[in-house]
Amino acid sequence: MRQIVLDTETTGLDPKQGHRVIELAAIELSNRKVSERRFHRYLNPEREIDAGAAEVHGLTLERLQDEPKFAEIAPALLEFISGAELIIHNAPFDVGFLNKELELAGLPLLSSHCPSVLDTLKLAKELHPGKKNNLNALCDRYQIDNSHRTLHGALLDTELLAEVYLSMTRGQESLLGEGGDEQEDQPAIFAAGMPRLELRVLAASDEELAQHAQQLIDIDKASKGACLWQQLEPQ
């Protein structure tokens, strides 16, 4: 199934109060890599932007006056996301706004175009209970550079969220690493007459064993029970 990471910026917090989408971005993931395919538009909301929202994203009605309205870009957006699983941070917020925009445009709701939505905020709370799980906190946790994120922006946030999502769902292949097969058949080489070094084996401490066990639990959750290490580890 195709995956699309999506984010919006809005005039306020509640579409039921007439707030509108003013920026929308979506990027495609292909084989667990960020592809070159992306969709990004600024939109004219035809209404004022709340001061609190403007402080977050820095967009003004004056800046957006000449941008298209949502109904004008809706066909292209739906073509881009159709049939894909959407990956959204705090999905109820963005889905609520998009459904309202689709309704105003006389179009079917989002569920008619996309079979499922994955909420990365919900996933992060399951993986890291009791911790901050906003996008900045997750970038820090997974060592993703977000130093250029001085304001919220839909395109930048989708790029960061894509990296966060891939890190959160890294699964077993990240432990094995990439390109490991390249040296698999290479013979070991020893210089003539060079003595082989005696390997020093250090046993893991109780703290390291506990961290290892927690890592397996996290991987098992992220892979929805597909962690082979968790099945093979002695209980």
C-alpha positions as CSV (number, residue, x, y, z in Angstrom):
1,M,0.0,0.0,0.0
2,R,1.2,3.5,-0.8
3,Q,2.0,5.8,2.1
4,I,1.6,9.5,2.1
5,V,2.8,11.8,5.0
6,L,0.5,14.8,5.2
7,D,0.3,18.0,7.2
8,T,-1.8,21.2,7.2
9,E,-1.6,24.7,8.6
10,T,-4.9,26.5,9.4
11,T,-6.4,29.8,10.4
12,G,-7.4,28.5,13.8
13,L,-8.2,25.4,15.9
14,D,-11.7,24.4,15.0
15,P,-13.2,23.9,11.5
16,K,-16.7,23.9,13.1
17,Q,-16.1,27.6,13.9
18,G,-15.4,28.4,10.2
19,H,-11.6,28.0,10.4
20,R,-9.9,26.9,7.1
21,V,-6.8,25.2,5.8
22,I,-4.2,27.7,4.5
23,E,-1.3,25.4,3.7
24,L,-1.2,21.7,2.8
25,A,1.7,19.4,2.1
26,A,1.9,15.7,1.3
27,I,5.0,13.6,0.4
28,E,5.1,10.0,-0.7
29,L,7.1,7.2,0.9
30,S,8.3,4.5,-1.4
31,N,9.9,1.3,0.0
32,R,10.4,3.1,3.3
33,K,12.2,6.0,1.7
34,V,11.1,9.5,1.1
35,S,10.4,9.8,-2.7
36,E,10.6,12.8,-5.0
37,R,6.8,12.9,-5.3
38,R,5.2,15.6,-3.2
39,F,2.2,17.9,-3.2
40,H,2.4,21.4,-1.7
41,R,0.0,24.3,-1.9
42,Y,-0.7,27.6,0.0
43,L,-4.4,28.4,0.1
44,N,-6.6,31.5,0.3
45,P,-8.9,30.9,3.3
46,E,-11.2,33.8,2.5
47,R,-11.2,34.8,6.2
48,E,-9.0,36.3,8.9
49,I,-6.3,34.2,10.6
50,D,-6.3,34.0,14.4
51,A,-3.4,35.8,16.0
52,G,-2.4,32.7,17.9
53,A,-2.3,30.6,14.7
54,A,-0.3,33.3,12.9
55,E,2.3,33.2,15.6
56,V,2.7,29.5,15.0
57,H,3.1,29.4,11.2
58,G,3.8,33.1,10.3
59,L,1.2,33.2,7.5
60,T,-1.1,36.2,7.0
61,L,-4.2,36.8,4.9
62,E,-2.4,39.4,2.9
63,R,0.3,36.8,2.0
64,L,-2.4,34.4,0.9
65,Q,-4.7,36.6,-1.1
66,D,-3.5,35.5,-4.5
67,E,-3.3,31.8,-3.6
68,P,-5.9,29.3,-4.9
69,K,-8.9,28.3,-2.9
70,F,-9.2,24.7,-1.6
71,A,-11.9,23.7,-4.1
72,E,-9.5,24.6,-6.9
73,I,-6.7,22.3,-5.8
74,A,-8.9,19.5,-4.4
75,P,-8.9,17.3,-7.6
76,A,-5.1,17.4,-7.8
77,L,-4.8,16.6,-4.1
78,L,-7.2,13.7,-4.2
79,E,-5.5,12.3,-7.2
80,F,-2.2,12.4,-5.3
81,I,-3.4,10.7,-2.1
82,S,-6.0,8.4,-3.6
83,G,-5.6,4.8,-2.4
84,A,-2.8,5.6,0.0
85,E,-2.5,5.2,3.8
86,L,-2.1,8.6,5.3
87,I,0.5,9.2,8.0
88,I,-0.4,12.3,10.1
89,H,0.7,13.6,13.5
90,N,-2.4,14.2,15.6
91,A,-4.5,12.9,12.8
92,P,-8.0,13.9,14.1
93,F,-7.0,17.6,13.8
94,D,-5.9,17.4,10.1
95,V,-8.6,14.9,9.1
96,G,-11.3,17.1,10.7
97,F,-10.1,20.1,8.7
98,L,-9.8,18.2,5.4
99,N,-13.2,16.7,5.8
100,K,-14.7,20.1,6.3
101,E,-12.9,21.5,3.3
102,L,-14.1,18.5,1.2
103,E,-17.6,19.0,2.4
104,L,-17.6,22.7,1.5
105,A,-16.3,21.7,-2.0
106,G,-19.1,19.2,-2.4
107,L,-16.8,16.2,-2.4
108,P,-16.8,12.9,-0.5
109,L,-15.0,12.7,2.8
110,L,-11.4,11.6,3.1
111,S,-12.3,8.0,4.0
112,S,-13.8,7.6,0.5
113,H,-10.3,8.3,-1.0
114,C,-7.9,6.8,1.5
115,P,-8.4,3.4,3.1
116,S,-6.6,4.2,6.4
117,V,-5.0,6.9,8.5
118,L,-2.0,6.2,10.8
119,D,-1.7,8.7,13.7
120,T,2.0,9.1,14.6
121,L,1.1,10.9,17.8
122,K,-0.9,7.9,19.0
123,L,2.0,5.6,17.9
124,A,4.5,7.8,19.8
125,K,2.4,7.7,23.0
126,E,2.3,3.9,22.8
127,L,6.1,3.7,22.3
128,H,7.0,6.5,24.8
129,P,4.3,6.7,27.4
130,G,4.6,9.6,29.8
131,K,7.0,11.5,27.6
132,K,6.6,14.6,25.3
133,N,5.6,13.4,21.9
134,N,5.2,16.5,19.8
135,L,7.2,16.8,16.6
136,N,10.1,18.7,18.1
137,A,10.4,16.2,21.0
138,L,10.4,13.3,18.6
139,C,13.1,14.9,16.4
140,D,15.3,15.3,19.5
141,R,14.6,11.7,20.6
142,Y,15.5,10.2,17.2
143,Q,18.3,12.6,16.5
144,I,16.7,14.2,13.5
145,D,18.0,17.7,12.7
146,N,15.1,20.2,13.1
147,S,17.2,23.3,13.9
148,H,15.7,25.0,10.8
149,R,12.2,24.7,12.2
150,T,11.7,28.2,13.6
151,L,8.0,28.2,12.6
152,H,5.6,25.5,11.8
153,G,5.2,24.9,8.0
154,A,3.3,22.0,6.4
155,L,6.0,21.1,3.9
156,L,8.9,21.1,6.4
157,D,6.8,19.3,9.0
158,T,5.9,16.5,6.6
159,E,9.6,16.0,5.8
160,L,10.5,15.9,9.5
161,L,7.5,13.6,10.2
162,A,8.5,11.2,7.5
163,E,11.9,10.8,9.1
164,V,10.3,10.4,12.6
165,Y,7.9,7.8,11.3
166,L,10.7,5.8,9.6
167,S,12.7,5.9,12.9
168,M,9.7,4.9,15.0
169,T,8.9,1.9,12.8
170,R,12.5,1.0,11.9
171,G,11.9,-2.6,12.8
172,Q,14.5,-5.3,12.6
173,E,16.2,-4.1,9.4
174,S,17.7,-1.1,11.2
175,L,19.4,-3.4,13.6
176,L,20.9,-5.5,10.8
177,G,21.9,-2.4,8.9
178,E,22.0,-1.8,5.2
179,G,24.5,-3.2,2.7
180,G,25.5,-6.0,5.0
181,D,25.5,-8.5,2.2
182,E,28.2,-6.7,0.3
183,Q,31.0,-8.3,2.4
184,E,29.2,-11.5,3.3
185,D,31.3,-13.7,1.0
186,Q,34.6,-11.9,1.5
187,P,37.3,-14.2,3.1
188,A,39.0,-13.2,6.3
189,I,42.6,-12.0,5.5
190,F,45.5,-12.5,7.9
191,A,49.1,-11.4,7.3
192,A,51.6,-14.3,7.3
193,G,53.0,-15.0,10.7
194,M,50.7,-12.5,12.4
195,P,49.3,-14.0,15.6
196,R,45.5,-14.0,16.0
197,L,44.3,-11.7,18.7
198,E,42.5,-13.2,21.7
199,L,39.0,-11.8,21.9
200,R,37.9,-10.3,25.1
201,V,34.3,-11.0,26.0
202,L,32.4,-8.6,28.3
203,A,29.2,-9.8,29.8
204,A,26.3,-7.4,29.7
205,S,25.3,-5.7,33.0
206,D,21.9,-6.0,34.5
207,E,21.1,-2.5,33.3
208,E,22.2,-3.3,29.8
209,L,20.1,-6.4,29.8
210,A,17.1,-4.4,30.9
211,Q,17.6,-1.8,28.2
212,H,18.0,-4.7,25.6
213,A,14.7,-6.2,26.8
214,Q,12.9,-2.8,26.6
215,Q,14.3,-2.3,23.0
216,L,12.8,-5.6,22.0
217,I,9.4,-4.6,23.4
218,D,9.5,-1.3,21.5
219,I,10.4,-3.1,18.3
220,D,7.7,-5.6,18.8
221,K,5.1,-2.9,19.3
222,A,6.3,-0.9,16.2
223,S,6.3,-4.1,14.1
224,K,2.9,-5.2,15.5
225,G,4.2,-8.5,16.9
226,A,6.6,-9.4,14.1
227,C,9.8,-9.1,16.1
228,L,11.6,-12.4,15.7
229,W,14.1,-11.5,18.5
230,Q,11.2,-11.2,20.9
231,Q,10.1,-14.7,20.0
232,L,13.5,-16.3,20.2
233,E,14.7,-14.6,23.4
234,P,14.4,-16.9,26.4
235,Q,11.7,-15.7,28.8
